[in-house]
Amino acid sequence: MFFNAANLKDYPMTPPGEARLVDFSASDWLKAALRSALERDPVDALNDAEILVKTLREYLDAVQRLANGGIESQIDEH
């Protein structure tokens, strides 16, 4: 039998998933993204999440390179 979001609508979430939705330290963005992902096909949701992680890591790397370049250029000037 194929399971999709409609089949699993009333299926209880795993405890870690439940905990993240009620965790006060979790951002509203994360909670909304998790709720949205749980309504989707889990394979599609995971694939999209992996792309999001890769993109955010590339973004962080670019910001860090700019920050490090800014510091290095200031040191070279003195």
C-alpha positions as a printed NumPy array, in Angstrom:
array([[ 0.   ,  0.   ,  0.   ],
       [ 1.265,  3.477, -0.887],
       [ 1.271,  6.015,  1.912],
       [ 0.888,  9.704,  1.248],
       [ 0.075, 12.727,  3.375],
       [-3.658, 12.043,  3.162],
       [-3.195,  8.478,  4.453],
       [-1.051,  9.688,  7.338],
       [-3.108, 12.732,  8.374],
       [-4.275, 11.122, 11.614],
       [-1.083,  9.124, 12.194],
       [ 0.663, 10.282, 15.372],
       [ 3.901, 12.155, 14.87 ],
       [ 7.092, 10.829, 16.336],
       [ 7.915, 12.284, 19.759],
       [10.814, 14.395, 18.366],
       [ 8.451, 15.937, 15.808],
       [ 5.891, 16.725, 18.482],
       [ 8.567, 18.152, 20.736],
       [ 9.808, 20.532, 18.05 ],
       [ 6.313, 21.869, 17.432],
       [ 5.851, 22.819, 21.099],
       [ 9.464, 23.796, 21.833],
       [ 9.474, 27.481, 22.8  ],
       [13.056, 27.846, 21.587],
       [12.147, 26.66 , 18.072],
       [11.467, 29.535, 15.715],
       [ 8.033, 30.132, 14.279],
       [ 9.616, 29.686, 10.838],
       [10.869, 26.198, 11.751],
       [ 7.527, 25.17 , 13.241],
       [ 5.646, 26.392, 10.151],
       [ 8.091, 24.625,  7.841],
       [ 7.732, 21.387,  9.82 ],
       [ 3.93 , 21.569,  9.799],
       [ 4.007, 22.202,  6.06 ],
       [ 6.474, 19.376,  5.421],
       [ 4.373, 16.91 ,  7.391],
       [ 1.463, 17.575,  5.014],
       [ 3.583, 16.56 ,  2.015],
       [ 4.944, 13.372,  0.576],
       [ 7.853, 12.57 ,  2.926],
       [10.304, 11.826,  0.097],
       [ 9.553, 15.145, -1.617],
       [ 9.723, 17.013,  1.693],
       [13.093, 15.467,  2.559],
       [14.508, 16.175, -0.904],
       [13.449, 19.813, -0.618],
       [14.863, 20.038,  2.915],
       [18.215, 18.707,  1.732],
       [18.297, 21.31 , -1.048],
       [17.432, 23.994,  1.521],
       [20.272, 22.863,  3.81 ],
       [22.756, 22.864,  0.909],
       [21.65 , 26.34 , -0.168],
       [21.831, 27.737,  3.376],
       [25.317, 26.237,  3.877],
       [26.48 , 27.881,  0.644],
       [24.95 , 31.166,  1.816],
       [26.709, 30.91 ,  5.194],
       [30.021, 30.087,  3.511],
       [29.668, 33.129,  1.237],
       [28.873, 35.417,  4.195],
       [31.839, 34.042,  6.153],
       [34.162, 34.518,  3.167],
       [33.014, 38.128,  2.85 ],
       [33.474, 38.707,  6.578],
       [36.928, 37.135,  6.56 ],
       [37.896, 39.077,  3.451],
       [36.779, 42.274,  5.096],
       [38.899, 41.574,  8.165],
       [41.942, 40.541,  6.108],
       [41.733, 43.655,  3.942],
       [41.615, 45.852,  7.067],
       [44.689, 44.1  ,  8.489],
       [46.594, 44.467,  5.189],
       [45.91 , 48.229,  5.148],
       [47.759, 48.777,  8.44 ]])
